[in-house]
Amino acid sequence: MTADGRTIGGVVMEMKNITLRFGGVVAIKDISFDIREGEIRAIIGPNGAGKSSMLNVISGFYNPQEGEVWYRGGLRPPMKPYEVARQGIARTFQNIALFEGMTVLDNVMTGRLTQMKSGMLSQAIWKGKAEREEVENRELAEKVIDFLEIQSIRKTPVARLPYGLKKRVELARALVSQPSLLLLDEPMAGMNVEEKEDMSRFILSVNDEFGTTIALIEHDMGVVMDLSDRVVVMDYGKKIGDGTPDEVRGNQAVIDAYLGVAHD
């Protein structure tokens, strides 16, 4: 149990000796770490450390040349991203990936696509199962929109929104799929102080109220140390630290590579 009363469970995902290459370039080299049920797990490191590549391995965008991905006690075979999404893993992106010409509500609704079970014919005539499914998806999308406090922009085209709100819409799209594991790739990038405070509050609420396990990449060390239960640190594709925020903060290899040179 954490200091704030949250319960951390057993291992939900384990990366075992992951190595990922692009031609002759090694993006990730022999890295192992786990993610536990209910925790907020941070992945940090300098630019080019391989953090986003690791998130892409977890979400199925990349398949490593070496190593194993274990999910909920089973070895996960190579999968497509949509197959991973159906396992209950959702993500946001470092570079916002929304449909700019669509409204906020329509963007959020696209997060339900991998969960839809009615066929194309029933969707076309919008009767029976397809109609019930659409109503349920709409209700869930509205609940997420309320939760993230973006009701006032629900019918606004995304292209007209400021950057910080676009980030929140992308989070809403991920949440509406009801993930058990949520991957956040630099959720605070480009935000001002007030926007970061709001996003931090929402991340903590998602973890606390929904019980969602979260793995995030973030460069703001204040945010990382405040939000995270455990931190894994990467540098040039290798793991150089792993532990609680306090343990990582005191790790000399991490200090030298990322947090700055320590002074007596």
PyRosetta script that sets phi, psi and omega in degrees:
from pyrosetta import init, pose_from_sequence

init()
pose = pose_from_sequence("MTADGRTIGGVVMEMKNITLRFGGVVAIKDISFDIREGEIRAIIGPNGAGKSSMLNVISGFYNPQEGEVWYRGGLRPPMKPYEVARQGIARTFQNIALFEGMTVLDNVMTGRLTQMKSGMLSQAIWKGKAEREEVENRELAEKVIDFLEIQSIRKTPVARLPYGLKKRVELARALVSQPSLLLLDEPMAGMNVEEKEDMSRFILSVNDEFGTTIALIEHDMGVVMDLSDRVVVMDYGKKIGDGTPDEVRGNQAVIDAYLGVAHD")
pose.set_psi(1, 141.3)
pose.set_omega(1, -178.8)
pose.set_phi(2, -81.8)
pose.set_psi(2, 172.0)
pose.set_omega(2, -179.2)
pose.set_phi(3, -62.9)
pose.set_psi(3, -27.9)
pose.set_omega(3, -179.4)
pose.set_phi(4, -94.5)
pose.set_psi(4, 13.3)
pose.set_omega(4, 172.7)
pose.set_phi(5, 91.5)
pose.set_psi(5, -0.6)
pose.set_omega(5, 178.4)
pose.set_phi(6, -76.9)
pose.set_psi(6, 147.3)
pose.set_omega(6, -179.4)
pose.set_phi(7, -96.7)
pose.set_psi(7, 127.6)
pose.set_omega(7, 174.6)
pose.set_phi(8, -102.4)
pose.set_psi(8, 124.8)
pose.set_omega(8, -176.2)
pose.set_phi(9, -94.4)
pose.set_psi(9, -155.6)
pose.set_omega(9, -178.7)
pose.set_phi(10, -79.3)
pose.set_psi(10, -179.3)
pose.set_omega(10, -177.6)
pose.set_phi(11, -68.5)
pose.set_psi(11, 126.0)
pose.set_omega(11, 177.1)
pose.set_phi(12, -100.7)
pose.set_psi(12, -32.1)
pose.set_omega(12, 177.3)
pose.set_phi(13, -141.2)
pose.set_psi(13, 139.7)
pose.set_omega(13, 178.8)
pose.set_phi(14, -134.4)
pose.set_psi(14, 126.7)
pose.set_omega(14, 175.2)
pose.set_phi(15, -99.3)
pose.set_psi(15, 119.5)
pose.set_omega(15, -174.6)
pose.set_phi(16, -114.4)
pose.set_psi(16, 109.8)
pose.set_omega(16, 173.6)
pose.set_phi(17, 52.5)
pose.set_psi(17, 49.3)
pose.set_omega(17, -176.6)
pose.set_phi(18, -75.7)
pose.set_psi(18, 128.0)
pose.set_omega(18, 172.1)
pose.set_phi(19, -129.3)
pose.set_psi(19, 129.3)
pose.set_omega(19, -178.4)
pose.set_phi(20, -129.6)
pose.set_psi(20, 125.9)
pose.set_omega(20, -179.5)
pose.set_phi(21, -121.0)
pose.set_psi(21, 147.2)
pose.set_omega(21, 169.7)
pose.set_phi(22, -120.8)
pose.set_psi(22, 96.4)
pose.set_omega(22, -173.1)
pose.set_phi(23, 64.6)
pose.set_psi(23, -124.4)
pose.set_omega(23, 179.3)
pose.set_phi(24, -89.6)
pose.set_psi(24, 0.4)
pose.set_omega(24, -178.4)
pose.set_phi(25, -95.1)
pose.set_psi(25, 126.1)
pose.set_omega(25, 177.5)
pose.set_phi(26, -95.1)
pose.set_psi(26, 108.4)
pose.set_omega(26, -179.3)
pose.set_phi(27, -81.9)
pose.set_psi(27, -36.4)
pose.set_omega(27, 178.3)
pose.set_phi(28, -134.6)
pose.set_psi(28, 132.7)
pose.set_omega(28, -176.2)
pose.set_phi(29, -126.1)
pose.set_psi(29, 105.3)
pose.set_omega(29, 169.6)
pose.set_phi(30, 52.2)
pose.set_psi(30, 54.4)
pose.set_omega(30, -178.4)
pose.set_phi(31, -103.4)
pose.set_psi(31, 135.0)
pose.set_omega(31, 175.5)
pose.set_phi(32, -129.0)
pose.set_psi(32, 135.7)
pose.set_omega(32, 171.6)
pose.set_phi(33, -166.7)
pose.set_psi(33, 167.1)
pose.set_omega(33, 179.1)
pose.set_phi(34, -127.4)
pose.set_psi(34, 166.1)
pose.set_omega(34, 175.7)
pose.set_phi(35, -125.8)
pose.set_psi(35, 128.7)
pose.set_omega(35, -175.8)
pose.set_phi(36, -102.1)
pose.set_psi(36, 151.0)
pose.set_omega(36, -178.0)
pose.set_phi(37, -57.7)
pose.set_psi(37, 125.3)
pose.set_omega(37, 173.8)
pose.set_phi(38, 86.5)
pose.set_psi(38, -1.1)
pose.set_omega(38, -177.5)
pose.set_phi(39, -94.2)
pose.set_psi(39, 166.5)
pose.set_omega(39, 167.6)
pose.set_phi(40, -107.3)
pose.set_psi(40, 112.0)
pose.set_omega(40, -173.6)
pose.set_phi(41, -109.4)
pose.set_psi(41, 118.2)
pose.set_omega(41, -179.1)
pose.set_phi(42, -97.4)
pose.set_psi(42, 144.0)
pose.set_omega(42, 172.5)
pose.set_phi(43, -119.8)
pose.set_psi(43, 116.0)
pose.set_omega(43, -176.1)
pose.set_phi(44, -125.8)
pose.set_psi(44, 168.6)
pose.set_omega(44, 178.2)
pose.set_phi(45, 155.8)
pose.set_psi(45, 165.5)
pose.set_omega(45, 179.6)
pose.set_phi(46, -63.9)
pose.set_psi(46, 167.0)
pose.set_omega(46, 173.3)
pose.set_phi(47, -56.1)
pose.set_psi(47, 136.3)
pose.set_omega(47, 179.6)
pose.set_phi(48, 82.6)
pose.set_psi(48, 9.1)
pose.set_omega(48, -177.9)
pose.set_phi(49, -75.7)
pose.set_psi(49, -18.2)
pose.set_omega(49, -178.9)
pose.set_phi(50, 105.3)
pose.set_psi(50, 11.9)
pose.set_omega(50, -176.4)
pose.set_phi(51, -63.3)
pose.set_psi(51, -51.6)
pose.set_omega(51, -179.1)
pose.set_phi(52, -65.6)
pose.set_psi(52, -33.7)
pose.set_omega(52, 175.6)
pose.set_phi(53, -61.8)
pose.set_psi(53, -39.7)
pose.set_omega(53, 177.9)
pose.set_phi(54, -65.5)
pose.set_psi(54, -42.0)
pose.set_omega(54, 177.6)
pose.set_phi(55, -63.0)
pose.set_psi(55, -35.1)
pose.set_omega(55, 178.0)
pose.set_phi(56, -69.3)
pose.set_psi(56, -29.7)
pose.set_omega(56, 174.0)
pose.set_phi(57, -68.4)
pose.set_psi(57, -46.0)
pose.set_omega(57, -179.5)
pose.set_phi(58, -60.4)
pose.set_psi(58, -40.6)
pose.set_omega(58, -175.3)
pose.set_phi(59, -88.8)
pose.set_psi(59, 0.8)
pose.set_omega(59, 173.9)
pose.set_phi(60, 89.4)
pose.set_psi(60, 3.2)
pose.set_omega(60, 177.4)
pose.set_phi(61, -70.6)
pose.set_psi(61, -34.1)
pose.set_omega(61, 175.8)
pose.set_phi(62, -121.6)
pose.set_psi(62, 145.2)
pose.set_omega(62, 171.3)
pose.set_phi(63, -111.3)
pose.set_psi(63, 120.6)
pose.set_omega(63, -176.1)
pose.set_phi(64, -67.7)
pose.set_psi(64, 150.2)
pose.set_omega(64, 177.2)
pose.set_phi(65, -74.4)
pose.set_psi(65, -27.4)
pose.set_omega(65, 179.4)
pose.set_phi(66, -137.2)
pose.set_psi(66, 153.9)
pose.set_omega(66, 177.3)
pose.set_phi(67, 98.1)
pose.set_psi(67, 176.4)
pose.set_omega(67, -175.2)
pose.set_phi(68, -134.5)
pose.set_psi(68, 146.0)
pose.set_omega(68, 173.2)
pose.set_phi(69, -111.3)
pose.set_psi(69, 119.1)
pose.set_omega(69, 178.0)
pose.set_phi(70, -108.2)
pose.set_psi(70, 131.7)
pose.set_omega(70, -178.7)
pose.set_phi(71, -132.1)
pose.set_psi(71, 121.7)
pose.set_omega(71, -179.2)
pose.set_phi(72, 51.2)
pose.set_psi(72, 46.2)
pose.set_omega(72, 173.0)
pose.set_phi(73, 84.1)
pose.set_psi(73, -0.3)
pose.set_omega(73, -179.2)
pose.set_phi(74, -124.1)
pose.set_psi(74, 146.9)
pose.set_omega(74, 176.3)
pose.set_phi(75, -69.9)
pose.set_psi(75, 123.3)
pose.set_omega(75, -178.5)
pose.set_phi(76, -89.2)
pose.set_psi(76, 123.0)
pose.set_omega(76, 176.8)
pose.set_phi(77, -73.8)
pose.set_psi(77, 168.7)
pose.set_omega(77, 175.2)
pose.set_phi(78, -55.3)
pose.set_psi(78, 132.7)
pose.set_omega(78, -176.6)
pose.set_phi(79, -134.8)
pose.set_psi(79, 156.9)
pose.set_omega(79, 170.6)
pose.set_phi(80, -80.2)
pose.set_psi(80, 155.7)
pose.set_omega(80, -180.0)
pose.set_phi(81, -54.9)
pose.set_psi(81, -38.6)
pose.set_omega(81, -178.7)
pose.set_phi(82, -68.3)
pose.set_psi(82, -30.1)
pose.set_omega(82, 176.6)
pose.set_phi(83, -69.7)
pose.set_psi(83, -38.9)
pose.set_omega(83, 176.2)
pose.set_phi(84, -64.2)
pose.set_psi(84, -41.5)
pose.set_omega(84, 179.2)
pose.set_phi(85, -60.0)
pose.set_psi(85, -37.7)
pose.set_omega(85, 179.4)
pose.set_phi(86, -69.1)
pose.set_psi(86, -17.0)
pose.set_omega(86, 175.5)
pose.set_phi(87, -81.2)
pose.set_psi(87, -3.4)
pose.set_omega(87, 179.0)
pose.set_phi(88, 99.6)
pose.set_psi(88, 24.7)
pose.set_omega(88, 179.1)
pose.set_phi(89, -116.1)
pose.set_psi(89, 122.1)
pose.set_omega(89, 179.0)
pose.set_phi(90, -124.0)
pose.set_psi(90, 161.8)
pose.set_omega(90, -177.5)
pose.set_phi(91, -150.0)
pose.set_psi(91, 160.8)
pose.set_omega(91, 165.8)
pose.set_phi(92, -112.4)
pose.set_psi(92, 171.3)
pose.set_omega(92, -172.6)
pose.set_phi(93, -119.6)
pose.set_psi(93, 152.9)
pose.set_omega(93, 177.3)
pose.set_phi(94, -60.1)
pose.set_psi(94, -45.6)
pose.set_omega(94, 173.6)
pose.set_phi(95, -101.5)
pose.set_psi(95, 121.7)
pose.set_omega(95, -172.9)
pose.set_phi(96, -52.7)
pose.set_psi(96, 129.1)
pose.set_omega(96, -177.7)
pose.set_phi(97, -120.9)
pose.set_psi(97, 73.4)
pose.set_omega(97, 178.4)
pose.set_phi(98, -114.5)
pose.set_psi(98, 166.3)
pose.set_omega(98, 175.8)
pose.set_phi(99, -91.2)
pose.set_psi(99, 101.1)
pose.set_omega(99, -169.2)
pose.set_phi(100, -61.6)
pose.set_psi(100, -33.0)
pose.set_omega(100, -177.2)
pose.set_phi(101, -83.3)
pose.set_psi(101, -7.2)
pose.set_omega(101, -179.2)
pose.set_phi(102, -96.6)
pose.set_psi(102, 158.7)
pose.set_omega(102, 179.3)
pose.set_phi(103, -73.6)
pose.set_psi(103, 167.8)
pose.set_omega(103, 176.3)
pose.set_phi(104, -57.6)
pose.set_psi(104, -47.2)
pose.set_omega(104, -179.2)
pose.set_phi(105, -60.0)
pose.set_psi(105, -45.7)
pose.set_omega(105, -179.0)
pose.set_phi(106, -64.1)
pose.set_psi(106, -38.7)
pose.set_omega(106, 176.5)
pose.set_phi(107, -62.5)
pose.set_psi(107, -44.6)
pose.set_omega(107, -179.9)
pose.set_phi(108, -63.1)
pose.set_psi(108, -40.2)
pose.set_omega(108, -179.6)
pose.set_phi(109, -61.0)
pose.set_psi(109, -29.7)
pose.set_omega(109, 179.7)
pose.set_phi(110, -63.4)
pose.set_psi(110, -19.4)
pose.set_omega(110, 176.8)
pose.set_phi(111, -67.9)
pose.set_psi(111, -11.6)
pose.set_omega(111, 178.9)
pose.set_phi(112, -94.1)
pose.set_psi(112, -3.6)
pose.set_omega(112, -172.8)
pose.set_phi(113, -58.7)
pose.set_psi(113, -40.9)
pose.set_omega(113, -178.1)
pose.set_phi(114, -72.4)
pose.set_psi(114, -12.2)
pose.set_omega(114, -179.1)
pose.set_phi(115, -97.4)
pose.set_psi(115, -7.7)
pose.set_omega(115, -176.5)
pose.set_phi(116, -76.0)
pose.set_psi(116, 138.1)
pose.set_omega(116, -175.3)
pose.set_phi(117, -117.2)
pose.set_psi(117, -13.9)
pose.set_omega(117, 179.3)
pose.set_phi(118, -74.6)
pose.set_psi(118, 148.8)
pose.set_omega(118, -177.5)
pose.set_phi(119, -79.8)
pose.set_psi(119, 174.2)
pose.set_omega(119, -176.8)
pose.set_phi(120, -63.7)
pose.set_psi(120, -37.2)
pose.set_omega(120, -177.8)
pose.set_phi(121, -65.7)
pose.set_psi(121, -47.7)
pose.set_omega(121, -179.5)
pose.set_phi(122, -66.5)
pose.set_psi(122, -32.0)
pose.set_omega(122, 175.8)
pose.set_phi(123, -67.4)
pose.set_psi(123, -37.7)
pose.set_omega(123, -178.3)
pose.set_phi(124, -65.6)
pose.set_psi(124, -40.6)
pose.set_omega(124, -179.0)
pose.set_phi(125, -90.2)
pose.set_psi(125, -12.3)
pose.set_omega(125, 174.8)
pose.set_phi(126, 52.3)
pose.set_psi(126, 56.2)
pose.set_omega(126, 177.6)
pose.set_phi(127, -130.7)
pose.set_psi(127, 157.4)
pose.set_omega(127, 173.4)
pose.set_phi(128, 61.3)
pose.set_psi(128, -124.9)
pose.set_omega(128, -175.1)
pose.set_phi(129, -59.0)
pose.set_psi(129, -41.0)
pose.set_omega(129, -178.8)
pose.set_phi(130, -63.4)
pose.set_psi(130, -40.7)
pose.set_omega(130, 179.6)
pose.set_phi(131, -66.3)
pose.set_psi(131, -45.1)
pose.set_omega(131, 179.7)
pose.set_phi(132, -62.6)
pose.set_psi(132, -40.5)
pose.set_omega(132, -179.7)
pose.set_phi(133, -64.3)
pose.set_psi(133, -42.5)
pose.set_omega(133, 179.3)
pose.set_phi(134, -63.0)
pose.set_psi(134, -41.9)
pose.set_omega(134, 179.8)
pose.set_phi(135, -65.0)
pose.set_psi(135, -44.2)
pose.set_omega(135, 179.1)
pose.set_phi(136, -63.0)
pose.set_psi(136, -42.5)
pose.set_omega(136, 179.9)
pose.set_phi(137, -64.9)
pose.set_psi(137, -40.1)
pose.set_omega(137, 179.3)
pose.set_phi(138, -64.2)
pose.set_psi(138, -42.7)
pose.set_omega(138, 179.3)
pose.set_phi(139, -62.3)
pose.set_psi(139, -42.5)
pose.set_omega(139, 179.4)
pose.set_phi(140, -65.9)
pose.set_psi(140, -41.6)
pose.set_omega(140, 178.2)
pose.set_phi(141, -61.1)
pose.set_psi(141, -41.3)
pose.set_omega(141, 179.3)
pose.set_phi(142, -65.1)
pose.set_psi(142, -37.0)
pose.set_omega(142, 178.3)
pose.set_phi(143, -64.4)
pose.set_psi(143, -41.8)
pose.set_omega(143, 179.0)
pose.set_phi(144, -66.8)
pose.set_psi(144, -40.4)
pose.set_omega(144, 177.5)
pose.set_phi(145, -60.8)
pose.set_psi(145, -42.1)
pose.set_omega(145, 176.8)
pose.set_phi(146, -64.3)
pose.set_psi(146, -43.5)
pose.set_omega(146, -178.0)
pose.set_phi(147, -59.4)
pose.set_psi(147, -39.5)
pose.set_omega(147, -177.9)
pose.set_phi(148, -91.8)
pose.set_psi(148, 6.3)
pose.set_omega(148, 172.9)
pose.set_phi(149, 59.2)
pose.set_psi(149, 45.5)
pose.set_omega(149, 177.6)
pose.set_phi(150, -122.1)
pose.set_psi(150, 29.2)
pose.set_omega(150, -179.8)
pose.set_phi(151, -59.8)
pose.set_psi(151, -38.6)
pose.set_omega(151, -173.5)
pose.set_phi(152, -68.5)
pose.set_psi(152, -15.8)
pose.set_omega(152, -178.4)
pose.set_phi(153, -115.5)
pose.set_psi(153, 13.5)
pose.set_omega(153, -172.7)
pose.set_phi(154, -60.0)
pose.set_psi(154, -29.1)
pose.set_omega(154, -179.9)
pose.set_phi(155, -104.4)
pose.set_psi(155, 11.1)
pose.set_omega(155, -179.6)
pose.set_phi(156, -87.3)
pose.set_psi(156, 134.0)
pose.set_omega(156, 174.0)
pose.set_phi(157, -60.4)
pose.set_psi(157, 137.7)
pose.set_omega(157, -176.5)
pose.set_phi(158, -58.5)
pose.set_psi(158, -33.9)
pose.set_omega(158, -178.0)
pose.set_phi(159, -58.5)
pose.set_psi(159, -22.9)
pose.set_omega(159, -176.9)
pose.set_phi(160, -90.6)
pose.set_psi(160, -1.4)
pose.set_omega(160, -174.9)
pose.set_phi(161, -90.3)
pose.set_psi(161, 149.1)
pose.set_omega(161, 171.6)
pose.set_phi(162, -70.8)
pose.set_psi(162, 164.2)
pose.set_omega(162, -172.2)
pose.set_phi(163, -56.8)
pose.set_psi(163, -45.6)
pose.set_omega(163, -176.8)
pose.set_phi(164, -60.3)
pose.set_psi(164, -39.5)
pose.set_omega(164, 178.4)
pose.set_phi(165, -71.4)
pose.set_psi(165, -32.7)
pose.set_omega(165, 175.5)
pose.set_phi(166, -61.8)
pose.set_psi(166, -39.3)
pose.set_omega(166, 177.0)
pose.set_phi(167, -61.1)
pose.set_psi(167, -38.2)
pose.set_omega(167, -179.7)
pose.set_phi(168, -70.7)
pose.set_psi(168, -36.4)
pose.set_omega(168, 176.7)
pose.set_phi(169, -64.2)
pose.set_psi(169, -40.0)
pose.set_omega(169, 178.6)
pose.set_phi(170, -64.5)
pose.set_psi(170, -37.8)
pose.set_omega(170, 175.2)
pose.set_phi(171, -63.0)
pose.set_psi(171, -41.4)
pose.set_omega(171, 178.8)
pose.set_phi(172, -60.9)
pose.set_psi(172, -42.6)
pose.set_omega(172, 179.7)
pose.set_phi(173, -61.9)
pose.set_psi(173, -39.0)
pose.set_omega(173, 178.1)
pose.set_phi(174, -68.3)
pose.set_psi(174, -41.7)
pose.set_omega(174, -176.2)
pose.set_phi(175, -68.1)
pose.set_psi(175, -31.1)
pose.set_omega(175, -175.0)
pose.set_phi(176, -68.0)
pose.set_psi(176, -15.7)
pose.set_omega(176, 175.1)
pose.set_phi(177, -81.3)
pose.set_psi(177, -0.1)
pose.set_omega(177, 178.6)
pose.set_phi(178, 54.4)
pose.set_psi(178, 56.0)
pose.set_omega(178, -176.9)
pose.set_phi(179, -72.3)
pose.set_psi(179, 149.9)
pose.set_omega(179, 170.0)
pose.set_phi(180, -89.7)
pose.set_psi(180, -23.9)
pose.set_omega(180, 175.7)
pose.set_phi(181, -128.5)
pose.set_psi(181, 121.2)
pose.set_omega(181, -178.0)
pose.set_phi(182, -112.2)
pose.set_psi(182, 125.0)
pose.set_omega(182, -179.6)
pose.set_phi(183, -105.6)
pose.set_psi(183, 123.3)
pose.set_omega(183, -178.1)
pose.set_phi(184, -118.1)
pose.set_psi(184, 115.6)
pose.set_omega(184, -178.9)
pose.set_phi(185, -98.5)
pose.set_psi(185, 100.3)
pose.set_omega(185, -179.5)
pose.set_phi(186, 52.3)
pose.set_psi(186, 61.8)
pose.set_omega(186, -177.3)
pose.set_phi(187, -65.8)
pose.set_psi(187, -17.7)
pose.set_omega(187, -178.0)
pose.set_phi(188, -104.7)
pose.set_psi(188, 0.9)
pose.set_omega(188, -175.8)
pose.set_phi(189, -58.2)
pose.set_psi(189, 131.6)
pose.set_omega(189, 176.8)
pose.set_phi(190, 78.1)
pose.set_psi(190, 5.6)
pose.set_omega(190, -177.2)
pose.set_phi(191, -93.0)
pose.set_psi(191, 153.5)
pose.set_omega(191, 172.3)
pose.set_phi(192, -83.7)
pose.set_psi(192, 178.8)
pose.set_omega(192, -174.3)
pose.set_phi(193, -60.9)
pose.set_psi(193, -44.7)
pose.set_omega(193, -179.0)
pose.set_phi(194, -63.9)
pose.set_psi(194, -41.7)
pose.set_omega(194, 179.1)
pose.set_phi(195, -65.3)
pose.set_psi(195, -37.8)
pose.set_omega(195, 177.4)
pose.set_phi(196, -64.6)
pose.set_psi(196, -39.8)
pose.set_omega(196, 178.3)
pose.set_phi(197, -62.7)
pose.set_psi(197, -42.1)
pose.set_omega(197, 177.7)
pose.set_phi(198, -63.6)
pose.set_psi(198, -46.8)
pose.set_omega(198, -178.6)
pose.set_phi(199, -64.3)
pose.set_psi(199, -39.8)
pose.set_omega(199, 177.2)
pose.set_phi(200, -60.0)
pose.set_psi(200, -42.7)
pose.set_omega(200, 178.8)
pose.set_phi(201, -61.7)
pose.set_psi(201, -42.6)
pose.set_omega(201, -179.8)
pose.set_phi(202, -67.7)
pose.set_psi(202, -40.0)
pose.set_omega(202, 179.0)
pose.set_phi(203, -61.5)
pose.set_psi(203, -45.3)
pose.set_omega(203, 178.2)
pose.set_phi(204, -63.6)
pose.set_psi(204, -38.5)
pose.set_omega(204, 179.8)
pose.set_phi(205, -67.5)
pose.set_psi(205, -41.1)
pose.set_omega(205, 177.1)
pose.set_phi(206, -59.8)
pose.set_psi(206, -44.5)
pose.set_omega(206, -179.6)
pose.set_phi(207, -67.3)
pose.set_psi(207, -42.5)
pose.set_omega(207, -174.2)
pose.set_phi(208, -79.6)
pose.set_psi(208, -50.8)
pose.set_omega(208, -173.7)
pose.set_phi(209, -79.3)
pose.set_psi(209, -37.6)
pose.set_omega(209, -179.1)
pose.set_phi(210, -93.1)
pose.set_psi(210, -15.5)
pose.set_omega(210, -176.0)
pose.set_phi(211, 71.6)
pose.set_psi(211, 21.7)
pose.set_omega(211, -176.4)
pose.set_phi(212, -77.3)
pose.set_psi(212, 129.4)
pose.set_omega(212, 172.9)
pose.set_phi(213, -74.3)
pose.set_psi(213, 136.1)
pose.set_omega(213, -174.9)
pose.set_phi(214, -128.5)
pose.set_psi(214, 133.0)
pose.set_omega(214, 169.1)
pose.set_phi(215, -119.2)
pose.set_psi(215, 126.8)
pose.set_omega(215, -176.0)
pose.set_phi(216, -134.3)
pose.set_psi(216, 148.1)
pose.set_omega(216, 169.8)
pose.set_phi(217, -104.0)
pose.set_psi(217, 130.9)
pose.set_omega(217, -179.3)
pose.set_phi(218, -155.9)
pose.set_psi(218, 140.0)
pose.set_omega(218, 179.9)
pose.set_phi(219, -92.6)
pose.set_psi(219, -20.8)
pose.set_omega(219, -179.2)
pose.set_phi(220, -76.8)
pose.set_psi(220, 105.9)
pose.set_omega(220, -174.7)
pose.set_phi(221, -66.7)
pose.set_psi(221, -29.7)
pose.set_omega(221, 175.3)
pose.set_phi(222, -61.8)
pose.set_psi(222, -43.9)
pose.set_omega(222, 178.2)
pose.set_phi(223, -63.5)
pose.set_psi(223, -47.5)
pose.set_omega(223, -178.2)
pose.set_phi(224, -58.6)
pose.set_psi(224, -48.7)
pose.set_omega(224, -176.6)
pose.set_phi(225, -68.2)
pose.set_psi(225, -30.7)
pose.set_omega(225, 179.5)
pose.set_phi(226, -77.8)
pose.set_psi(226, -37.3)
pose.set_omega(226, -172.2)
pose.set_phi(227, -91.1)
pose.set_psi(227, -33.2)
pose.set_omega(227, -164.3)
pose.set_phi(228, -84.5)
pose.set_psi(228, 145.9)
pose.set_omega(228, 170.1)
pose.set_phi(229, -86.8)
pose.set_psi(229, -39.1)
pose.set_omega(229, 176.8)
pose.set_phi(230, -142.4)
pose.set_psi(230, 154.9)
pose.set_omega(230, -176.0)
pose.set_phi(231, -133.2)
pose.set_psi(231, 131.2)
pose.set_omega(231, 169.8)
pose.set_phi(232, -109.3)
pose.set_psi(232, 135.5)
pose.set_omega(232, -173.7)
pose.set_phi(233, -114.7)
pose.set_psi(233, 129.6)
pose.set_omega(233, 179.4)
pose.set_phi(234, -115.3)
pose.set_psi(234, 149.7)
pose.set_omega(234, 175.6)
pose.set_phi(235, -152.2)
pose.set_psi(235, 122.7)
pose.set_omega(235, -177.5)
pose.set_phi(236, 51.0)
pose.set_psi(236, 42.1)
pose.set_omega(236, 175.7)
pose.set_phi(237, 80.5)
pose.set_psi(237, -0.4)
pose.set_omega(237, -179.3)
pose.set_phi(238, -112.8)
pose.set_psi(238, 155.6)
pose.set_omega(238, 174.8)
pose.set_phi(239, -88.3)
pose.set_psi(239, 125.4)
pose.set_omega(239, -179.1)
pose.set_phi(240, -117.5)
pose.set_psi(240, -3.7)
pose.set_omega(240, 178.7)
pose.set_phi(241, -166.1)
pose.set_psi(241, 151.3)
pose.set_omega(241, 179.3)
pose.set_phi(242, -162.2)
pose.set_psi(242, 125.3)
pose.set_omega(242, 179.4)
pose.set_phi(243, 164.0)
pose.set_psi(243, -164.2)
pose.set_omega(243, 177.2)
pose.set_phi(244, -69.7)
pose.set_psi(244, 163.1)
pose.set_omega(244, 176.8)
pose.set_phi(245, -53.6)
pose.set_psi(245, -40.6)
pose.set_omega(245, 179.5)
pose.set_phi(246, -65.7)
pose.set_psi(246, -40.1)
pose.set_omega(246, 179.3)
pose.set_phi(247, -65.4)
pose.set_psi(247, -42.1)
pose.set_omega(247, 179.9)
pose.set_phi(248, -68.1)
pose.set_psi(248, -39.8)
pose.set_omega(248, 179.5)
pose.set_phi(249, -60.3)
pose.set_psi(249, -30.5)
pose.set_omega(249, -178.9)
pose.set_phi(250, -97.0)
pose.set_psi(250, 3.5)
pose.set_omega(250, -179.1)
pose.set_phi(251, -80.1)
pose.set_psi(251, 119.0)
pose.set_omega(251, -174.8)
pose.set_phi(252, -63.4)
pose.set_psi(252, -36.9)
pose.set_omega(252, 178.9)
pose.set_phi(253, -62.9)
pose.set_psi(253, -37.9)
pose.set_omega(253, 178.5)
pose.set_phi(254, -69.9)
pose.set_psi(254, -42.6)
pose.set_omega(254, 178.7)
pose.set_phi(255, -57.8)
pose.set_psi(255, -47.4)
pose.set_omega(255, -177.7)
pose.set_phi(256, -67.0)
pose.set_psi(256, -39.0)
pose.set_omega(256, -173.0)
pose.set_phi(257, -85.0)
pose.set_psi(257, -28.9)
pose.set_omega(257, -167.3)
pose.set_phi(258, -136.9)
pose.set_psi(258, -48.4)
pose.set_omega(258, -172.3)
pose.set_phi(259, -83.1)
pose.set_psi(259, -7.6)
pose.set_omega(259, -179.9)
pose.set_phi(260, 108.1)
pose.set_psi(260, 155.6)
pose.set_omega(260, -177.4)
pose.set_phi(261, -70.9)
pose.set_psi(261, 132.4)
pose.set_omega(261, -179.2)
pose.set_phi(262, -75.9)
pose.set_psi(262, 145.6)
pose.set_omega(262, 177.8)
pose.set_phi(263, -119.7)
pose.set_psi(263, 139.9)
pose.set_omega(263, 178.7)
pose.set_phi(264, -73.7)
pose.dump_pdb("model.pdb")
